[in-house]
Amino acid sequence: MIYTVTFNPSLDYIVSVEDFKTGTTNRTGSELILPGGKGLNVSMVLGNLGLENTALGFAAGFTGAEIVRRVEEMGVKADFIPVSGGISRINLKLKSIEGTEINGCGPVIGKDALEQLLEKLAVLGEGDVLVLAGSIPRSVPDDIYGEILRRLSGKAVLTVVDAERELLVKVLEYHPFLVKPNNHELGEIFGVELADREAVIPYAKRLQEMGAGNVLVSLAGEGAVLAAEDGNIYEAPAPKGKLINGVGAGDSMVAGFLAGWMRKKDYRHAFHMGMAAGSASAFSEFLATREEVMAVYRQLAD
C-alpha cells in the first residue's frame, strides 16, 4: 500500500483579480476552493493514475473537516488524526499574479497526536511505500521526517521525501528511495544558484553521496534531472504546453515517478512519467487526469 503524510494540509482558495492594486479593495474575477498540501496532491494524482493509496495527516477545526470531506469526495482514502489546537490552514493563491500566495501557519499538533501518527506508521513493512511531503507546523520537531525514517529503517519500506532545507537533509542518512527538491531548494542546501539542468547535476549527485537513492530535481520551464540509483543521469527539457496553474506540479511529478517505477521498475520510464505528470498538471486547471498525463508522456517518449 502507498501512504502519504501531509502534516499541514490546507484549503487552497485560488482567485484571480484583474488589475490587482495594494491599498484598495480588489474583487475576484474567479474563485476556486480545493484541498491542498503536497502529500494530498501526491495522493490525488496517484489515484488519478489508478494507484490506490491512503492519505495520512492532521485535521483541525471546520477547515480540517472540509479538507477531509473534499479529499474523500475525490476518491482518496483519508485517515486523518483530529487535533484541537487551532484550525487547518487556508492558503490564498493569487492566480492572476504567478507565484503570489499567502499561506496559513497551521494548527498546533501536540505530542499525543504526533504519537498517534507514529503508531499508524509503525505497521508499515515490506512492499509498502511512504511519501513524506511538504512543510510542518511550528509545533512539530524539525527532525520529524528523519525520526519517521529512522523508525522504519530496516523494514524494507520504500520512502520518498519532498521537503526543503534541513527537513530534507536530516533524512538522508536513512537512505530514502527518492528525494525531490526543485532547483531553488537544491541550491539553498548548498548555498548556490542553480539555473539550468547542467548546473543541477553535480549537486544532485552530492545528495546521493549524502544518502539519497534517487534525486529528482524539477526546474519548472527548464525541465528536470534525475540522478538515478543505477548510476545514470536522465535529463530532459520541459514538454511543450501552456502554463495554466503551477500549483501541485512538483507533487504531481512525485506521483508520476512513483507510478512509473512501481509498474515497470525502469528509471527512464519513471522519469518520463514524473515529467509527464508534473507538466500535465501545470497545463491544467487542477491536478492532471490519467488521460492528460499520458498525452504528455507520448510527447516525451517520441
C-alpha positions, 0 to 999 in steps of 0.5 A: 500500500502507498501512504502519504503524510501531509502534516499541514494540509490546507484549503487552497482558495485560488482567485484571480483579480484583474488589475490587482492594486495594494491599498484598495479593495480588489474583487475576484474575477474567479474563485476556486476552493480545493484541498491542498498540501503536497502529500494530498496532491501526491495522493490525488494524482496517484489515484488519478493514475489508478494507484490506490493509496491512503492519505495520512495527516492532521485535521483541525477545526471546520477547515480540517473537516472540509479538507477531509470531506473534499479529499474523500469526495475525490476518491482518496482514502483519508485517515486523518488524526483530529487535533484541537489546537487551532484550525487547518490552514487556508492558503490564498493563491493569487492566480492572476499574479504567478507565484503570489500566495499567502499561506496559513501557519497551521494548527498546533499538533501536540505530542499525543497526536504526533504519537498517534501518527507514529503508531499508524506508521509503525505497521508499515513493512515490506512492499509498502511505500511512504511519501513524506511531503511538504512543510510542518507546523511550528509545533512539530520537531524539525527532525520529524521526517528523519525520526519517521525514517529512522523508525522504519529503517530496516523494514524494507519500506520504500520512502520518498521525501519532498521537503526543503532545507534541513527537513530534507537533509536530516533524512538522508542518512536513512537512505530514502528511495527518492528525494525531490527538491526543485532547483531553488531548494537544491541550491539553498542546501548548498548555498548556490544558484542553480539555473539550468539542468547542467548546473543541477547535476553535480549537486544532485549527485552530492545528495546521493553521496549524502544518502539519497537513492534517487534525486529528482530535481524539477526546474519548472520551464527548464525541465528536470534531472534525475540522478538515478540509483543505477548510476545514470543521469536522465535529463530532459527539457520541459514538454511543450504546453501552456502554463495554466496553474503551477500549483501541485506540479512538483507533487504531481511529478512525485506521483508520476515517478512513483507510478512509473517505477512501481509498474515497470521498475525502469528509471527512464520510464519513471522519469518520463512519467514524473515529467509527464505528470508534473507538466500535465498538471501545470497545463491544467486547471487542477491536478492532471487526469490519467488521460492528460498525463499520458498525452504528455508522456507520448510527447516525451517518449517520441 
